[in-house]
Amino acid sequence: MRNVDERDATGGFGRFFLPGPTEVRSEVLEAQAQAMIGHRGGDMHALVAELQLGLQRVFRTERPVFIGTCSATGFMEAAIRNGVRRRVLCLVNGAFSQRFHQIALACGVEADALEVPWGHAHDPVQVEHALSEGRHDAVTVVHSETSTGVLNPIAELSWVVHGFEGTLLLVDSVSGLCGAPVHTDQWALDFVLTGSQKAFALPPGLALAVASARLMERAAELSHRGIYFDLLEQQRSLDRQELPNTPAISLLYALRAQLRAIHEEGLTQRWERHRQMAVLVWNWVDWMRDGRGIPISILAAPPYRSPTVTCIRLPEAITGPALVQRMRARGFVIGAGYGKLKNETFRIGHMGDHTPESLELLLEALQEELVGR
């Protein structure tokens, strides 16, 4: 396994645990400081070809992988514009799945929200019941809900959705992919997207996605694809080993460097490292509650916990923003709760190139803060 660049806790790598953007290794940052190239010439063709091979390995697909110079929200819009014919069912269990619903409405398609409480995963049986009404031709879902730390059962949901002819599954795996198993082709995901700034451990600014042949056929029938997020144009450009619009070339250099590192580490080993970090946090929460009497708990219930981010409920005496500030004074960055959970929770992003060893330093500091305050 590759040795992840980890500097000691006196500074440098290993103290920035936001649930996105996550910390970026110096080698990846430095990879951006290369000379510009023409984005319609041979150098770009070679770069795109190498990126495709690496991305297909990560997405577990033989399909082309679209690369967009935008946040992941851009490809959420692309999913709607290219994948929804008339009405979409949006599975909502947190802030970002709620955003998918809002995007659908903003794009002018009919959208229904199937909501479950924040902290819960979606039940495939409930989804099957909702689809049995025959009103929807697409379903949106967030794989790893960054606001709550919930991991939805994407494979099972895909099986249910594809039981309804002509219905597509559109998946946001922004904080899932590269940290949690995603098998795009095996699970028959019609559209799966991610962003560069989460488990990929890259600077923000790139969105990545794969579309099934079924979705591309759907897109060809639709007139509201727009221009920037037209997946047919994305496909035509990739056929020429180019990107459709002027790309962020420096970020592509960073992506190439990180894909090489991920391949060296091994994707399954990367998944396992993320699982180990998640279990370390979950066990720490249990020990703090049961062994130290600190009333904290994990919002998401097993087995629906994300391996990349954990959302932790706090005692009433302290708020998420207050704990974030106290940890910042100790030299660590964590996340407060998101949206309506802002005050009552905090979040740890254990993803990207962090290790269990660096995470232990954070947990030791959190313990001192929670026990000694």
C-alpha positions, 0 to 999 in steps of 0.5 A, a space after each residue: 500500500 502506498 504511504 499516504 503523505 502524513 505530516 505530524 500534528 505540529 502542522 501540515 497534513 492531518 489536521 483538516 477534517 472538514 467533510 469537504 473540501 477535504 485535505 489535499 496532499 502537497 504532491 497533488 497541489 504541486 502537480 497543478 503548477 505545470 505549464 498550460 497546454 492547448 485544449 484542442 491538441 495532442 497534449 490534451 488528447 493524451 491527458 484525457 486518454 490517461 484520465 479516462 483509464 484511471 476514472 473508469 477504474 475508480 467508477 468501476 465502469 467501461 463507460 466514458 467518464 464525463 469531466 466538468 469544470 464545475 461543482 458537483 451541483 452542475 452535474 446534478 443539474 445535468 442529471 435532471 436535464 438529460 435524464 428526466 422526461 416528465 416527472 422525477 421522484 426525489 428521495 430526500 433524507 438530508 440537505 443534499 438530497 433536498 437540493 436534488 429536488 430543488 434542482 429538479 423544480 428549478 429545471 422545470 420538471 415535475 418533481 415529488 419528494 419522498 422524504 424520510 427523517 434526517 439520519 435515516 436511509 431510504 427503504 427500497 420497499 417504500 420506494 417500490 411502493 411510490 413507483 408503483 403509481 406509475 407517475 415517474 420516469 426517473 429517481 434521484 438519490 444521494 448515496 452518501 448524504 454529507 449532511 447526516 452521514 447516512 449511506 443509502 443502499 444504492 445497489 438495492 435501490 437500483 434493483 427496485 428502480 429498474 423493475 419499472 420499465 423506462 425509469 432511470 436512477 440518478 445518483 449523487 455519490 459526491 462524498 461516497 465515490 472513492 471512499 465507499 464501494 461504487 460499482 457503476 456497471 454492476 449495479 446498473 446505475 444510470 447516472 452517478 456523479 461525484 465532485 473532486 473535493 471529497 474522497 478523491 482528495 482534490 481541490 474543488 472545481 471538478 465534477 465527474 460522472 458516468 451515464 448509462 446507455 439508457 440515459 444517453 438514449 433518453 437524453 437524445 429525446 429531450 430538448 431541455 438539455 441546455 448547452 453547458 450540461 448537454 451530455 451528448 456534446 460531452 460524449 462527442 468531445 470525449 470521442 475526440 479525447 477532448 472536453 467540450 469547453 475550455 477546461 481547468 487544465 491545472 485541476 486536470 493535472 491534479 486529477 492525473 496525479 491523484 488517479 496515479 496515487 489511487 491506482 498505486 494504493 489500490 481502490 479496494 485498499 482505499 475503501 478498506 482504509 475509509 472503513 477503518 477510519 469510520 469504525 474508529 470514529 464510531 467506536 470512539 463515540 460509543 466509548 465516550 458515551 458508555 465509558 466516559 459518560 459524555 452524552 454524544 451519539 451518531 445520527 445515522 444507525 448501522 448499517 447505514 453509516 457512511 465510511 467517509 463522514 460521521 454526524 455526531 449529536 452533541 450534549 445540549 450544553 454545547 453547539 456545533 459551531 462552538 465546538 468547531 471554534 474550540 477545536 480550531 483553537 487546538 489547531 484542528 478543523 472539523 465541521 459543524 452540523 449542516 442545515 437544520 442540524 447546525 447547532 445540535 451536531 458536528 461532523 468529521 470528514 474521515 475521507 481522502 488521504 487521511 489515515 486512522 493514525 491521523 484521525 486518532 490525534 483528532 479524536 484525542 483532542 476532541 476527547 479533551 475538549 468534551 471531557 474537560 470543558 
